[in-house]
Amino acid sequence: MSAVQVALLLSLVSLFSLPVNGDYKIGVGRYDITGPAAEIEMMGMANPSQIANGIHFRQYSRAFIVVNASNDTNRVVFVSIDACMGTQIMKNKVVEKLQSNKTFAGLYTDDNVCISGTHTHSGPAGYFQYLLYEITSRGFSQETLDAIVDGIVESIAEAHQNIVPGKLLYNTGVLLNASRNRSPTAYLLNPEADKALYQYDTDKDMVVIKFVDNNGTDLGMINWFAVHGTSMNNTNTYISGDNKGYASLLHEKDMDKDSLPGQSKFIAAYAQSNEGDVTPNLMPQHCPGHPEVPCDANSSKCLVKGKELFCIAFGPGVDMFDSTRIIGERQFDKGKELYDSAFKELSGPVQYLKVNRDFSNIELEFNGKKVHTCTPAMGDSFAAGTIDGPGAFSFKQNDTTGNKFWDLVGHLLHEPSKEEKECQAPKPILLDTGDINILYPWAPRIVPLQMFRIGQLVISAVPAEFTTMSGRYLKNAVKKIFNATGDSDIIPVIAGLSNTYSDYVTTYYEYQQQRYEGGSTIFGPYTLNAYVQEFSKLAVALATNNATGLDKGPPTPDYYSRQKSLILPVLTDKQPKGKKIGDVKVDVKESYAINDTVEVVFWAGNPRNDRKTNSTFLTVEIEDNDQWTVMYTDASLETRFKWEYDHSDTLCIMDEIFDGGCTSHVTIQWFIPPDTVPGTYRIQHFGAYKNDGVHQYQGVSGTFKVTKM
């Protein structure tokens, strides 16, 4: 063989060994969005006494960019955030920041960026522009909003920086032991023919999208599965990503075993779907303090000595931390199984559409008659809460008659009209939120509808919490439209709690019972039908690649300039007598065994002084040849960080006025896992205190031994 022939052969071998290009360029990114870990109420349970004072593990924004390889202008960004939900003010600020950046202006817009919350109920509140959702958090929190917005933008920037040619593989499966329906009696009201299509009364389907580059390197994953982020209950005061955040950290650690949490190259989002009536609390509801007393299935109340109590549900763990671990592990186990066996490839166009719709008066047909949606209103059952987080007073679920006293109180804010009452029936109106504008609007009327298509995958980004059957109706409608145009292999997905928040969406039939979800379906009994109608228009436009005539709708509301807050700033941090902030208050013991809990207490400053974004308030370190190596941080699943004043809040306010501030401390715990390497360890604490400016400090515990026994 001649030299020329050898060279030609080598060229051919080189050519055929090159990676095969797919239809996409892809990028993944992650950034810390952990908000103030002190003095801000949690979002989700509407419990004003649930005030953050520590960290279970950190919260993150995980961004995924998909670009059409042959046309860079066709790109979408899906962002899953460890927060209760995406909100309008959050989306507005993210888009503003992206558009002010020369690199991103025109690339990432309101239309092609989707922000979806995992629905953890254990994050700082105050990031809304509608007052109803801010009342129990003392109004708007700039600190919380900044943490989330900045983190989302940084995660998108990182994903953009990481864009490479790659492939998207997909898989689907069923997860049976991580969820159940918390309103099964309402689900049963759906038509028999529709229920017969499904084996379960919750959506057990899990959808996995696997991101790999053209060299086969694992980059990331998006996983959609419907279950509430309420494994951590309404007594929790630690910031936490709940079960989905737990699953994400497990998956990222599994794929990058030497990484610290939040620092892995691989990025895994366990995103939210149609979780409206789906609880992770698998134990049956019970009467608190009286397990022998039965709970009424419709109202979720029990009668003890003539007094009605709210029934609650927990489990499957021994406490909320254990339940978070179990439900997180179960999602991870199934997610990892589906990820590892994903081989079917997405191929085809990258498309997106986003419109606004005024849902206070959408006209449609239902069962052959013309109907319409209603101006927003909350029913009495809304105030009853759920078995995940019960309400207060004499409210109960399954209330279609109302409470004269509480309705009178609610109507002092605004008296609903006769037409509104008829429109919302059988919901008794407690709060006529759509017509209350004290300070600024209390509830949204205009909501965004967004749809992405990536090959066979069609994502309906819904601005609410869809119940199981509501999600099924919408997915079926979308799939039917694409099937009619010849796309028979469409994978429809609901991305829940996206871009803004407009409470719940039940089916017409579920709405009749007025469980919590029905009482919180703010646009009335035909809300779901309106969503199906309007999303179907987006589906037709994408399926036919023709959006001509599709009305973009009214402008996006922006009430940022009108926000009010009663949240006080940190005034000053007082140095302890004879000590300084950062000193050890209560030190570690000399020795611990595997499965023990290490605990150390430091004099501290308020965590609000510095959120330690993409950093940590603590490290657990092992000594190795006179060098200290960080093994765990406050983002680790094995640690907890808790901040407290040394006196009651009232005494501290007095100290602020008369004695130059109040002392505080942090308690750091490390739960020693079974695979811990025996050796010499220490714990460090990092923080900032406020006194004539903000000053950084750090403290270190004594050293201690960890032994096998």
C-alpha positions in Angstrom: 0.0 0.0 0.0 1.4 3.4 -1.0 1.9 6.3 1.4 -0.9 8.1 -0.4 -3.3 5.2 0.1 -2.3 4.9 3.8 -2.9 8.6 4.3 -6.3 8.3 2.6 -7.2 5.3 4.7 -6.2 7.2 7.9 -8.3 10.2 6.8 -11.3 8.0 6.3 -10.8 6.3 9.7 -10.5 9.7 11.3 -13.6 10.9 9.5 -15.8 8.0 10.6 -14.5 8.1 14.2 -15.7 11.7 14.7 -18.8 12.1 16.9 -22.1 12.1 15.1 -23.7 15.5 15.4 -27.3 15.5 16.7 -30.0 18.1 16.2 -29.0 20.2 19.2 -26.5 22.2 21.0 -27.0 22.0 24.7 -25.8 23.6 27.9 -26.4 23.1 31.6 -25.8 25.4 34.6 -26.5 25.7 38.3 -26.2 28.5 40.9 -27.1 29.0 44.6 -30.4 30.8 45.2 -30.5 30.3 49.0 -32.2 33.3 50.5 -31.9 34.9 54.0 -31.5 32.1 56.6 -33.1 34.1 59.4 -36.1 36.2 60.3 -38.0 35.7 57.0 -41.2 33.6 57.0 -41.3 30.5 54.8 -43.4 30.4 51.6 -46.0 27.7 51.1 -47.8 26.9 54.3 -49.0 30.5 55.1 -47.9 30.0 58.7 -46.6 33.3 60.1 -44.8 31.5 62.9 -42.8 29.4 60.4 -39.8 31.7 60.3 -36.5 30.7 58.8 -33.6 30.3 61.2 -31.2 27.9 59.6 -30.3 25.6 56.7 -31.1 21.9 56.1 -29.4 22.1 52.8 -29.0 24.9 50.2 -31.4 25.7 47.3 -30.3 25.9 43.7 -31.4 27.1 40.3 -30.6 24.6 37.6 -30.8 25.8 34.0 -30.9 23.8 30.7 -30.5 25.4 27.3 -31.4 23.6 24.1 -30.5 25.2 20.7 -31.4 24.0 17.3 -28.0 23.1 15.8 -28.9 24.4 12.4 -30.5 27.7 13.6 -29.1 29.4 16.7 -32.2 31.6 17.0 -34.3 28.7 17.9 -33.4 28.0 21.5 -35.2 27.5 24.8 -34.2 27.7 28.4 -35.8 25.5 31.1 -35.0 26.6 34.7 -35.9 24.5 37.7 -35.6 26.3 41.0 -35.6 24.9 44.5 -38.4 27.4 45.4 -42.1 27.1 46.0 -42.9 28.4 42.6 -41.9 30.7 39.7 -43.6 34.2 40.1 -44.3 37.1 37.8 -42.0 39.5 39.5 -39.3 37.0 39.5 -39.7 36.3 35.8 -39.8 40.0 35.0 -36.6 40.7 36.9 -34.8 37.8 35.3 -35.7 38.9 31.8 -34.7 42.5 32.6 -31.2 41.3 33.8 -30.8 39.1 30.7 -31.8 41.8 28.3 -29.4 44.3 30.0 -26.5 41.9 29.2 -25.1 42.4 25.7 -24.3 38.7 25.4 -27.8 37.6 26.2 -30.0 40.5 24.8 -32.2 39.0 22.1 -31.2 35.5 22.9 -33.1 34.9 26.1 -36.4 36.6 26.4 -39.8 36.4 28.2 -40.9 34.0 25.4 -38.2 31.3 25.5 -37.2 31.3 29.2 -39.3 29.1 31.5 -38.9 29.3 35.3 -40.5 26.4 37.2 -40.5 25.9 40.9 -40.0 22.5 42.6 -42.6 23.6 45.2 -40.6 23.2 48.3 -42.4 24.9 51.2 -39.2 25.5 53.0 -37.7 28.6 51.5 -37.9 32.3 52.4 -41.0 34.1 51.2 -41.7 37.6 49.9 -41.0 37.2 46.1 -44.4 38.0 44.7 -46.1 41.0 43.3 -49.6 40.1 44.4 -50.4 40.9 48.1 -52.4 37.7 49.0 -49.2 35.7 48.9 -47.2 38.2 50.9 -49.6 38.8 53.9 -48.2 36.0 56.1 -44.6 37.0 55.3 -44.9 40.7 56.3 -44.9 41.8 52.7 -42.3 41.9 50.0 -38.7 40.8 50.7 -36.0 42.3 48.4 -33.4 40.0 50.0 -35.3 36.9 48.9 -36.1 38.2 45.5 -32.5 39.2 44.9 -31.1 35.8 45.9 -33.4 33.9 43.5 -33.2 36.3 40.6 -29.4 36.6 40.7 -29.1 32.9 41.0 -31.3 32.2 38.1 -29.5 34.6 35.9 -26.1 33.2 36.9 -27.3 29.6 36.2 -28.5 30.6 32.7 -25.1 32.4 32.1 -23.3 29.2 33.2 -25.5 27.1 30.9 -24.8 29.5 28.0 -21.1 29.3 28.6 -21.2 25.5 28.6 -23.1 25.1 25.3 -21.7 22.2 23.2 -23.0 20.0 20.4 -24.9 17.1 22.0 -27.8 14.8 22.2 -31.0 14.5 24.2 -32.1 11.0 25.2 -35.3 10.2 26.9 -37.0 7.6 29.0 -40.2 7.1 31.0 -41.2 4.9 33.9 -43.5 4.5 36.8 -42.7 5.3 40.5 -45.3 3.8 42.9 -44.0 4.4 46.4 -43.4 8.2 46.6 -46.9 9.8 46.4 -50.6 9.4 47.1 -53.7 11.5 46.5 -54.6 13.8 49.4 -58.1 14.5 48.1 -59.2 11.1 46.8 -62.9 11.8 47.4 -62.7 14.7 44.9 -60.8 12.6 42.4 -63.6 10.0 42.5 -66.1 12.6 41.2 -64.4 12.5 37.8 -66.3 10.7 35.0 -66.0 6.9 35.3 -64.9 6.6 31.7 -62.0 9.0 32.3 -60.9 7.3 35.5 -61.0 3.9 33.8 -58.2 5.0 31.6 -55.8 5.1 34.6 -54.7 2.6 37.2 -53.9 5.1 39.9 -55.5 8.3 41.3 -52.1 10.1 41.1 -49.8 10.5 38.1 -47.1 7.9 38.8 -45.3 8.6 35.5 -41.8 9.9 35.5 -40.2 11.5 32.4 -36.4 11.8 32.1 -34.4 13.8 29.6 -30.7 12.9 29.5 -28.2 15.5 28.3 -25.0 14.2 26.8 -22.4 15.8 24.6 -21.3 14.3 21.3 -18.5 12.5 23.0 -20.9 10.7 25.3 -20.1 12.7 28.4 -22.9 13.0 30.8 -23.9 16.6 31.3 -27.2 16.7 33.1 -30.8 15.6 33.4 -34.3 17.0 33.8 -36.8 14.7 35.6 -40.5 15.4 35.9 -42.6 13.7 38.5 -45.6 14.9 40.4 -45.4 15.1 44.2 -45.7 18.0 46.6 -42.7 19.5 48.3 -44.2 19.0 51.7 -42.2 16.3 53.3 -40.9 19.1 55.5 -44.0 20.2 57.4 -45.3 23.5 58.7 -43.2 23.4 61.9 -39.9 23.4 59.9 -37.7 26.5 60.1 -34.7 25.2 58.1 -34.3 26.3 54.5 -34.6 23.1 52.5 -35.1 21.9 48.9 -37.4 19.2 50.4 -37.6 15.8 48.6 -36.9 17.1 45.1 -33.9 19.1 46.2 -32.7 16.0 48.1 -33.0 13.9 45.0 -31.1 16.4 42.9 -28.2 16.5 45.3 -28.1 12.6 45.5 -28.0 12.3 41.7 -25.3 15.0 41.3 -23.2 13.3 44.0 -23.7 9.9 42.4 -22.5 11.2 39.0 -19.5 13.2 40.5 -18.6 11.3 43.6 -15.6 13.5 44.6 -17.6 16.8 44.4 -19.1 18.8 47.2 -22.8 19.6 46.9 -23.5 22.4 44.4 -20.1 21.9 42.8 -20.6 18.8 40.6 -20.1 19.1 36.8 -23.2 17.0 36.3 -26.5 18.9 37.0 -29.8 17.1 37.8 -33.1 18.8 38.1 -36.0 16.9 39.7 -38.6 19.2 38.4 -42.3 19.6 39.3 -45.4 18.5 37.4 -49.2 18.2 38.1 -48.8 17.8 41.9 -51.9 19.7 42.9 -53.6 16.9 44.9 -50.4 14.7 45.4 -48.8 14.4 48.8 -45.5 12.7 49.7 -46.9 12.0 53.2 -47.8 8.4 52.7 -49.2 7.5 56.1 -53.0 7.8 56.4 -54.4 11.0 57.8 -55.0 10.9 61.5 -56.5 12.9 64.3 -53.6 14.7 66.2 -53.3 13.4 69.7 -56.2 11.1 69.3 -55.3 8.4 66.8 -58.3 6.3 67.8 -60.7 9.0 66.5 -61.6 8.6 62.8 -61.0 11.4 60.3 -63.9 12.3 58.0 -62.7 11.6 54.4 -64.5 14.6 52.9 -63.6 17.4 55.4 -60.4 15.9 56.8 -61.5 16.8 60.3 -62.1 14.7 63.5 -64.4 15.3 66.4 -62.9 15.2 69.9 -65.1 16.1 72.9 -67.4 18.2 70.7 -64.5 20.1 69.1 -63.4 19.7 65.5 -59.7 19.2 64.9 -57.7 19.2 61.6 -56.5 15.8 60.5 -52.9 15.6 59.4 -50.6 13.2 57.6 -46.9 12.4 57.9 -44.5 9.7 56.9 -43.1 7.5 55.7 -40.2 8.4 58.0 -39.9 8.8 61.7 -39.8 12.6 61.3 -39.9 15.2 58.5 -36.1 15.0 57.9 -36.3 11.2 57.5 -39.4 11.5 55.3 -37.6 14.0 53.1 -34.7 11.5 52.8 -37.0 8.6 51.9 -39.1 10.3 49.3 -36.0 12.0 47.8 -34.1 8.7 47.6 -37.1 7.0 46.0 -37.3 9.7 43.3 -33.5 9.4 42.8 -33.5 5.6 42.6 -36.1 5.6 39.8 -34.6 8.7 38.2 -31.2 7.1 38.1 -32.6 3.8 36.7 -34.4 5.7 33.9 -31.4 7.9 33.2 -29.0 4.9 32.9 -31.3 3.1 30.6 -32.3 6.1 28.4 -31.4 5.4 24.8 -34.2 6.8 22.7 -33.2 10.1 21.1 -35.1 13.3 20.7 -34.9 14.7 17.2 -36.7 17.5 15.5 -37.4 21.2 15.9 -36.8 23.5 18.8 -39.9 25.7 19.1 -41.5 28.0 21.7 -44.6 30.1 22.2 -45.7 32.3 25.0 -48.9 34.3 25.4 -50.7 36.2 28.1 -54.4 35.6 28.9 -56.8 37.4 31.1 -58.3 34.4 32.9 -61.0 36.5 34.7 -63.3 36.1 31.7 -62.3 33.4 29.2 -65.3 32.3 27.1 -65.7 28.7 26.2 -68.1 25.8 25.7 -68.7 23.1 28.2 -71.2 20.2 27.7 -72.8 22.1 24.9 -73.4 25.4 26.6 -71.5 28.7 26.6 -69.7 29.4 29.9 -66.9 31.6 31.1 -64.3 31.8 33.8 -64.6 34.2 36.8 -62.6 37.0 38.5 -60.3 35.5 41.1 -61.7 34.4 44.4 -60.7 32.1 47.3 -63.3 29.8 48.9 -63.7 28.9 52.5 -62.0 25.6 52.0 -58.8 27.4 51.0 -58.5 28.6 54.6 -58.9 25.0 55.9 -55.5 24.0 54.5 -54.7 20.4 53.7 -53.5 17.2 55.5 -50.0 18.4 54.6 -50.5 21.7 56.4 -53.8 22.4 58.1 -55.5 25.8 58.3 -57.0 27.4 61.4 -60.3 28.3 63.2 -63.5 26.6 62.1 -62.7 26.3 58.4 -63.0 22.8 56.8 -62.6 21.2 53.5 -65.6 20.2 51.4 -67.4 23.4 52.4 -70.0 24.5 49.8 -72.1 26.6 52.1 -69.6 28.9 53.8 -69.3 30.3 57.2 -71.4 33.4 57.8 -69.0 34.9 60.3 -65.8 34.4 58.3 -67.5 35.3 55.0 -68.7 38.6 56.6 -65.1 39.3 57.7 -63.7 38.5 54.3 -66.3 40.6 52.5 -65.3 43.7 54.5 -62.4 43.9 52.1 -64.7 43.6 49.1 -68.2 42.4 48.7 -68.5 40.0 45.8 -71.4 40.7 43.4 -74.3 38.4 42.8 -72.9 37.5 39.4 -69.5 36.7 40.9 -71.1 34.4 43.5 -73.1 32.6 40.8 -70.0 32.3 38.6 -67.9 30.7 41.4 -70.6 28.4 42.7 -70.6 26.0 44.4 -67.6 27.8 46.0 -68.6 30.1 48.8 -66.5 33.2 48.4 -64.3 34.0 51.4 -62.0 36.5 49.8 -62.9 38.2 46.5 -59.2 38.6 45.7 -59.6 39.6 42.1 -61.3 42.8 43.0 -59.2 43.7 46.1 -56.6 46.3 45.3 -55.6 47.5 48.7 -52.0 48.7 48.3 -51.8 46.7 45.0 -53.7 43.8 43.4 -54.2 40.7 45.7 -54.3 38.1 42.9 -53.4 37.8 39.2 -55.9 38.2 36.4 -53.4 38.0 33.6 -51.4 34.8 33.5 -48.7 33.6 31.1 -49.1 30.4 29.1 -46.0 28.9 27.6 -45.2 25.9 25.5 -41.8 24.4 24.4 -41.2 21.8 21.8 -37.9 19.9 21.6 -38.4 17.2 19.0 -40.9 14.8 20.4 -41.0 16.5 23.8 -43.7 19.1 24.4 -43.6 21.0 27.6 -46.7 22.9 28.8 -45.5 25.4 31.4 -48.5 26.0 33.6 -48.8 29.0 36.0 -50.6 27.0 38.7 -50.9 23.7 40.5 -52.8 21.3 38.4 -54.4 18.3 40.0 -53.7 14.8 38.7 -56.7 14.5 36.4 -56.4 18.2 35.3 -52.9 17.5 34.1 -54.0 14.3 32.4 -56.7 16.2 30.5 -54.3 18.9 29.4 -51.6 16.4 28.3 -54.2 14.3 26.4 -55.4 17.4 24.6 -51.9 18.4 23.5 -51.0 14.9 22.4 -54.2 14.6 20.4 -53.4 17.8 18.4 -49.9 16.7 17.6 -51.1 13.2 16.7 -53.6 14.7 14.2 -50.7 16.4 12.3 -48.7 13.1 12.0 -46.6 13.3 15.2 -47.5 10.0 16.8 -44.6 9.8 19.3 -45.1 13.0 21.2 -44.2 13.1 24.9 -46.4 15.6 26.7 -45.1 17.1 30.0 -46.6 19.4 32.5 -44.1 21.8 34.0 -45.9 23.0 37.1 -45.7 26.3 39.0 -44.1 28.1 36.0 -43.5 31.8 35.4 -46.3 33.1 37.7 -48.6 31.7 40.4 -52.3 31.5 40.2 -53.1 28.9 42.8 -54.8 25.6 41.8 -56.6 24.0 38.9 -59.1 21.2 39.5 -61.4 19.6 37.0 -65.0 20.8 36.9 -66.0 17.6 38.7 -63.5 17.9 41.5 -64.4 21.5 41.9 -67.9 20.5 43.0 -66.7 19.1 46.3 -64.7 22.1 47.3 -61.8 20.4 48.9 -58.8 22.7 49.5 -57.8 22.4 45.8 -61.3 23.4 44.6 -61.5 26.3 47.1 -58.1 27.5 45.7 -59.1 27.2 42.0 -59.5 31.0 41.7 -61.0 31.4 38.3 -64.0 29.2 39.0 -65.3 25.8 37.9 -64.3 26.1 34.2 -60.7 27.0 34.9 -59.3 23.8 33.5 -61.4 23.9 30.4 -60.1 27.4 29.7 -56.5 26.2 30.1 -57.1 23.3 27.8 -58.7 25.6 25.2 -55.9 28.2 25.3 -53.0 25.7 25.5 -54.6 23.8 22.5 -54.2 27.0 20.5 -50.4 27.0 21.3 -50.2 23.3 20.4 -51.9 23.8 17.0 -49.5 26.7 16.3 -46.4 24.6 17.1 -47.7 21.4 15.5 -48.4 23.2 12.2 -45.4 25.6 12.6 -47.8 28.5 12.0 -48.5 31.0 14.8 -50.1 33.5 12.4 -53.1 35.0 14.1 -52.2 33.8 17.5 -53.0 36.7 19.8 -50.1 37.5 22.2 -52.6 38.9 24.7 -52.3 41.8 27.2 -49.0 43.1 28.4 -47.3 41.4 31.4 -48.3 43.1 34.7 -45.5 44.7 36.7 -46.2 45.9 40.2 -42.6 45.9 41.5 -42.6 49.7 42.2 -45.7 49.3 44.4 -44.3 46.6 46.8 -44.6 47.2 50.5 -42.7 45.5 53.4 -42.9 45.4 57.2 -39.6 43.3 57.4 -37.1 45.1 59.6 -33.4 45.3 58.6 -30.6 43.9 60.7 -29.6 46.8 62.9 -26.5 45.6 64.7 -25.0 42.4 66.1 -23.8 42.6 69.7 -20.4 41.1 70.8 -20.8 38.7 73.7 -19.3 39.8 77.0 -15.7 38.6 77.4 -15.9 36.9 74.0 -16.1 37.9 70.4 -18.4 36.8 67.5 -16.9 33.6 66.0 -15.7 32.2 69.3 -16.9 28.8 70.4 -19.7 29.0 72.9 -20.2 25.2 73.4 -17.4 23.0 72.0 -17.4 19.5 70.6 -16.6 16.4 72.6 -13.2 14.7 72.2 -14.5 11.6 70.3 -17.5 10.3 68.3 -18.4 7.1 66.6 -20.1 6.4 63.3 -23.8 7.4 63.3 -23.2 9.8 66.2 -24.2 13.5 66.0 -21.4 16.1 66.4 -22.6 19.5 67.7 -20.9 22.8 68.3 -22.2 26.2 69.1 -20.5 29.5 68.1 -21.2 33.1 69.0 -22.5 34.5 65.7 -23.8 37.3 63.6 -27.1 37.4 61.8 -27.0 35.2 58.6 -28.9 38.0 56.8 -25.7 40.1 56.8 -24.1 37.7 54.2 -26.0 34.9 52.6 -22.7 33.1 51.7 -24.0 32.6 48.2 -22.2 29.7 46.4 -20.2 29.4 49.7 -21.1 28.1 53.1 -21.7 29.0 56.7 -19.9 25.9 57.8 -17.3 23.2 56.9 -16.6 19.8 58.3 -12.9 19.1 57.7 -10.6 16.1 58.1 -6.9 16.3 58.9 -4.5 14.6 56.5 -0.8 15.1 56.8 -1.2 18.5 58.6 -3.6 19.7 55.9 -7.3 20.2 56.4 -9.7 18.9 53.7 -13.4 20.0 53.5 -15.7 17.0 53.5 -19.1 18.7 54.1 -20.7 22.1 53.9 -24.1 23.6 54.8 -25.3 22.3 51.4 -24.6 18.7 52.5 -27.4 16.4 53.4 -25.4 15.4 56.5 -25.3 18.8 58.2 -27.6 21.3 59.8 -27.1 25.0 60.6 -29.3 26.8 63.0 -29.2 30.5 64.1 -30.9 31.9 67.2 -30.9 35.0 69.4 -29.8 34.4 73.0 -33.0 36.0 74.2 -36.6 36.2 73.0 -37.4 38.5 70.1 -39.0 40.9 72.4 -36.0 41.2 74.7 -33.8 41.5 71.7 -35.8 44.5 70.4 -35.3 46.1 73.8 -31.6 45.3 73.6 -31.4 46.9 70.2 -32.9 50.1 71.7 -31.2 50.3 75.0 -28.1 48.1 75.0 -26.6 48.2 71.5 -28.0 45.0 70.1 -28.6 41.4 70.9 -26.2 38.5 71.0 -26.9 35.4 68.9 -25.4 32.0 68.3 -25.4 29.3 65.7 -25.6 25.5 66.3 -23.9 23.3 63.8 -24.6 19.6 63.6 -22.9 16.9 61.6 -24.7 13.5 61.4 -21.8 11.1 60.9 -22.7 8.8 58.0 -21.7 5.1 58.0 -19.1 5.6 55.3 -17.1 8.2 57.2 -13.3 7.7 57.2 -12.1 7.5 60.8 -9.7 10.3 61.7 -9.3 13.7 63.2 -11.9 16.3 62.3 -12.9 19.9 63.1 -15.8 22.2 62.2 -15.4 25.8 61.0 -18.1 28.5 61.0 -18.1 31.5 58.6 -20.3 34.5 58.9 -20.6 38.3 59.0 -21.7 40.6 61.8 -23.1 44.1 61.5 -21.6 46.9 63.7 -20.6 50.1 61.9 -20.6 48.2 58.7 -20.6 44.5 57.9 -17.5 42.5 58.9 -16.6 39.0 58.0 -15.6 36.5 60.8 -14.8 32.8 61.2 -14.5 30.4 64.1 -13.2 26.9 64.5 -14.1 24.1 66.9 -11.7 22.0 68.8 -10.5 18.9 67.0 -12.2 15.6 67.6 -11.8 12.0 66.7 -14.2 9.9 64.7 -13.9 6.1 65.3 -15.7 3.1 63.9 -17.1 2.2 67.3 
